[in-house]
Amino acid sequence: MTNHLKFCHPERSEGSLFKRLNYYEENRFRSLIFRGEFIENFKNEFLRLINRLLFNFYYRLFWFLARWYPPKPAELHPRNFRNILVFSAAGIGDTLTDSVAVRALKESFPQAQLTVVTHRRRASLVQHNPFADKVVLYHKSLLRFLTLTLELRKKQPDVIVMLRGNDPDLWPLAYLVNRHAVISCPIMTRFKFLISHPVEIPHWDRTHGVEQTLAIARHIGATIQDRRLIYRVMQDEKERLQAKLVRWGIHNNPRVIFQVGGGRRSVWRDWPISHFAELGKRLLEEYVVHLILLGGRDLRPKATVLSSALLPARTINVAGKLSLTESAALLSLSQVLVSTDTGIMHLGFAVGIDTLALIHCNNPAARVGPYGYGDQHLIAQLEPPSGISPSKETDMSLLTPEKVWPQLHALCERHRFPRKN
C-alpha cells in the first residue's frame, strides 16, 4: 500500500501523478485502515450505540416526567431579565452560526448575565465571543448531567434559549433547570414535549442557519442588524502563531490555505484530492504564495499525499498539528481560504479571511454559505446533473478545478499576489 502512495515531482510526472491521486481516492478507506482508521471507526460505532441507548433512556424517563410535571409556559418579562441561559452545543459550524443569536441576546438585554452552555470540545468558539458573559462546559456523562443540573438551577435563569444541541440529554437538562421557560424550535429535537415556548420556523430546510437561531432569539424580542459570525482572535494568539510562521519560513510571502476535508459523517461534501492537487498546482505555477494544508488529525494522511503532489518548497502540511484556537489565528494571519462546507469554512467567515467556499448541492450555499458579508467571500456551488434532484449521491468531483479556478484567481488578484516571472 505504501508504494502506491509515493509520488514523483508533479512537474516531471503529471500523468502518473493524477492516476495515483485517483488511486488514492478509490482506496481511501483501505489506506486509512492501515493508519488506525479501523480502530477509530469502531470507536465511533460504539459511541453511536451508546448515544442510541442514552436517547432511549432519556426519552422514556422524561416523557413520563412531562406527563406528571408538564412544562407550562410562564409569562416572560424581557425587560426584567437578569439571567439568560443559552444552549449552543453542536458542531463547529453550527456553534459559530449561533454566535449571531448570542450577540443579539446580549445587545438586546445588556442588563442580564448571559451564560452559554457549550460542549467542552468547542469551548474556545464561545470563549472567543465577547458577548458571552460566562461559558459553562458540558460533556456527555451522567455525572456531569447531574452536577450541571444543580449548578444551573442555582442561577435561576429567567429564560432558557435552546439554540442547538447534538446530544440527547440537553433538552432534558434544560427542562430540569426551568421547565416553564424553555424556548426552542421543535423541529430540532424529538424532545419537543419538553419545550414550554415552541418557536415554529416555516421552511426550516430553506432557511439560512443564522436566521434559524435568530428566529428563536426574536421570540423574546432580541434583534440585530449585523449577521456576520463572531470569533475574536486575541493578540497574543496571533503573536504565537506568527512566531510559528517564522520558524516554518513562510512569513514573507502571501498565504493561501486549503482545508482538505471535513468530518467523517459528511464525506459526501469533500472535494477529491486530485482536484485539490490540480488547483494547488495551478495556483503555485501562477503566483508566488505559500500554500498551507489544514485539517484535523484524521485528515493528515490525505494532506500528506496532497503535499507530496505539490511543490515542496512552497507547500506546508499542518494538518493535525494545530489546535482550533491556533487554526483561527492562522486564518486571521493569512489572505485566502479554500474550503468545502466544514467548521473551518465558518471559522474563516468569522475571523474575516477571504474565503472560497466549495458547496455541495445537497446543503446549498443559501443555507450554509456566507451570510451578511456582501461580496467578500466567493462560492463555487456544485450543481446536480440535469434532471437529477440534489442529494448526497451527487459526487463533488463534478465541481471541477476548471470551474473553481476563476473564483480563486479573482481572490488572488484582489490581494495583488505577486505573479511568477
DRENNU-250404 format. One record per residue (C-alpha): x, y, z. Coordinates in steps of 0.05 Angstrom, whole numbers, plus 32768, in hexadecimal, padded with zeros to 4 digits. Last residue first. Layout:
<nodes>
XYZ ...
</nodes>
This chain:
<nodes>
80A182C77EEB 807382AD7F21 803C82DD7F35 803B83047F75 7FF783017F9A 7FCF833F7F8E 7F9D832F7FC6 7F6183367F98 7F8983137F61 7F9182D57F8D 7F4782D87F9F 7F3382DC7F55 7F6182A17F44 7F4082787F7A 7EFC82887F5B 7F1482797F14 7F3582387F2C 7EF682167F47 7ED582027F05 7F1681E97EE6 7F2581C57F28 7EE6819B7F1B 7EA6819A7F44 7E8F81577F28 7EC281377F57 7E92814B7F8F 7E68810D7F7E 7E1C81127F80 7E0680DA7FAD 7DFC81097FE8 7DBF81247FC4 7DA8815C7F96 7D7381457F65 7D8B812B7F21 7D6C81457EE0 7DAC81687ECB 7DE881527EF4 7DEB816E7F3A 7E0D81B17F45 7E4A81B97F72 7E5082017F8A 7E9182277F87 7E8682617FB6 7EAC82A27FC3 7EB782C98003 7EBC83158009 7E8183227FD9 7E508339800E 7E61831A8051 7E1C830F806F 7E1982C58065 7E518299804B 7E3982538039 7E1182218062 7DC88228804E 7DC98250800D 7E0C822F7FFF 7DEA81ED7FF3 7DEC81AE801E 7DDB81787FEB 7DFA81A37FB4 7E3F819D7FD4 7E6581DE7FE1 7EAE81F07FD3 7EB682317FFA 7EED82617FE4 7EFC828A8021 7F1B82CF802C 7F3382CC8074 7F0682F180A5 7F0B82CB80E7 7EC282B480E4 7EBF82A2809B 7EFE827880A2 7EE1825680DF 7EA4824480B5 7ED182248081 7EF9820380B9 7EB981E180D2 7EB281C2808E 7E8B81CD804D 7EC781C8801E 7F0281F58027 7F3182258003 7F4C825B8030 7F6F829B8019 7F9982D1803B 7FBA82B48078 7FC682D080BE 7F7D82C880D6 7F7B828180BA 7FB9826F80E1 7F9B828C8121 7F5C82638116 7F858224810B 7FAB8232814B 7F6A82358172 7F5181F58151 7F9281D38164 7FC881CB8130 7FF3818F811B 7FBE816080FF 7FC5817C80B9 800081AC80B7 801981998072 804581CE8052 804A81DD8008 807A82107FE9 80BC81EA7FE7 809881A77FE2 807781B87F9E 8038818D7F9E 802681437F99 8049812F7FD9 802081627FFE 7FE081427FE4 7FF680FE7FFE 8007811B8042 7FC581428044 7F9E8101803A 7FC580DD8070 7FBD811A809E 7F71811D8097 7F6280F580D7 7F90812480FE 7F67816180EB 7F70818B80AD 7F9B81C1808D 7FC981C08050 7FEF82028049 8003821C8005 803882528005 803282867FCE 8057829D7F90 801F82977F5E 801382757F1B 803282307F22 8022822B7F6C 7FD882377F60 7FD682077F25 7FF581D07F4F 7FC681DE7F88 7F8881D87F5C 7FA181977F3D 7FB3817A7F81 7F70818F7FA0 7F4D816D7F66 7F76812E7F70 7F64812F7FBA 7F1B812B7FA8 7EEE81607FCA 7ECB814B8009 7E8081578013 7E6F810D800B 7EA081008043 7E6D811B8075 7E7080EA80AF 7EBC80E880AE 7EC3813280B9 7EE081638087 7F1581668052 7F5681858037 7F4F81CA8054 7F7C81ED8021 7F9D822C803B 7FBC82638011 7FF5828C802F 801882CA8013 806482C68015 809182DC804F 807B82B2808B 8082826E806C 80C58258808A 80A8822480B9 80C9824580F5 80AE828980DE 8068826D80D6 806E8250811B 807F82958138 804382B18115 8018827D8137 80308294817C 802482DD8169 7FDF82CF814E 7FCB82AB818E 7FE782E681B7 7FBB83158190 7F7C82EE819E 7F5082D58164 7F0882EC816A 7ED682BA814E 7E9282D38139 7E6982C280FB 7E4E82FC80D2 7E03830B80D4 7E09835480EB 7DC3837280F3 7DAF83548136 7D6F8347815C 7D5B8323819C 7D11832981AD 7D0282E881D1 7CEF82C18191 7D2682E7816D 7D5982B8818D 7D38827B816E 7D34829D812A 7D7E82AF8131 7D8B82648137 7D70825480F2 7D86829680D3 7DCF828580DD 7DC5823F80C2 7DA782598081 7D5F82448076 7D4B82128040 7D4981D6806E 7D2281FC80A2 7CEC82118071 7CC0822A80A9 7CE0823680ED 7CB282248127 7CCC823D816A 7CB6821181A4 7CB2823281E9 7CAC81FA821D 7CD981C981F9 7CDC8185821B 7CA9816581EB 7CD7817781B1 7D09814281CA 7D1181268184 7D3C81638175 7D4C81988142 7D07819E8124 7CEB81B48167 7D0E81F88163 7D23821181A7 7D0F823981E4 7D1082198229 7CF082438260 7CC182168287 7CF081DB828D 7D25820282B2 7D6581DB82C1 7D46819582BA 7D2981A58275 7D6C81C2825D 7D8F81818270 7D598158824E 7D658182820F 7DB081778214 7DAF812B8221 7DAA811281D9 7DEB813381BF 7DEF815D8180 7DD7819F819D 7DC281DF817C 7DA282228191 7D7E821081D1 7D6F825381F3 7D60824A823D 7D3D8284825F 7D3C82A482A4 7D77827982B9 7D7982658302 7DC682628305 7DC2822C833A 7D9C82008308 7DD9820482DB 7E0981E4830D 7DD881AE8323 7DCA819982DB 7E14819C82CB 7E24816C8304 7DEE813B82ED 7E00813C82A2 7E4A813B82B3 7E4080FA82DA 7E1780DD82A1 7E4E80EF8270 7E4E810F822B 7E7481508231 7E6181978244 7E8B81D58252 7E6C8214826E 7E808256824D 7E718298826F 7E6482DE8256 7E5C82CA820D 7E5D830881E0 7EA9830781D9 7EA682C781B0 7EEB82A881B4 7ED7827D81F0 7E9C826481C6 7EC982478190 7EFE823181C2 7ECB820481E4 7EC081D881A7 7EDD819881C5 7EBE81AA8208 7E7881AA81EB 7E5481EB81F7 7E28820B822D 7E2582568224 7E178285825E 7DFD82CB824F 7DF982F8828C 7DBF83278281 7DC28374827F 7DDA83758237 7D998355821E 7D95836581D4 7DE1836781CB 7DEB832681F1 7DB2830181CD 7DC783198188 7E1083068196 7DFC82BF81A9 7DCF82BC816B 7E0B82CD813F 7E38829B8162 7E0682638151 7E26825C810C 7E698253812E 7E4C82198157 7E2C81FC8118 7E6E81FD80F2 7E9781DF812B 7E6581A9813C 7E2C81AE816E 7E2681C681B6 7E07820B81B7 7DD9820D81F4 7DCA8253820E 7DB882678256 7DA082AE8261 7DA582CA82A7 7D8C830F82BC 7D508317828D 7D21834D82A5 7D18836F8261 7D0C832A8242 7CCF831B826D 7CBA82D3825E 7C7782B58272 7C85826D8283 7C7682368250 7C5F81F68273 7C9581C1826C 7C6C81858285 7C7D816482C8 7C5A812182C9 7C568118827D 7C9A81398274 7CB9810882A5 7C9E80CC827D 7CBB80E6823C 7CF980F98263 7D0A80B18276 7CF880928233 7D2080C4820B 7D5B80C6823A 7D65807A8237 7D58807481EC 7D8980AD81DE 7DBE808F820B 7DB9804C81E7 7DBD806D81A3 7DF8809781B9 7E1C805A81D4 7E1380378191 7E2E8075816D 7E6A8075819C 7E79802C818A 7E74803C8140 7EA58076814B 7ED6804A8171 7ED48015813A 7EE0804B8107 7F1D8064812E 7F39801D8134 7F31801280E9 7F50805780DC 7F91804280FB 7FBF805480C2 7FB88011809E 7F6D801D809F 7F798060807E 7F95803F803F 7F5980118039 7F2B804C8043 7F4B8076800D 7F5280407FD8 7F2B80637FA1 7F4580A77FB5 7F8D808F7FBA 7F8880707F75 7F6E80B37F5C 7FAC80D47F78 7FD7809E7F59 7FBA80A97F14 7FC280F47F20 800C80EE7F2E 801B80BD7EF6 800180F07EC4 802881287EE5 806B81067EE8 80A481397EE8 807E81787EFC 805981527F33 809981397F54 809280EE7F5B 806080D17F8C 805D80997FBE 801880817FD3 801780407FAB 805780297FCD 803780308011 800080008000 
</nodes>
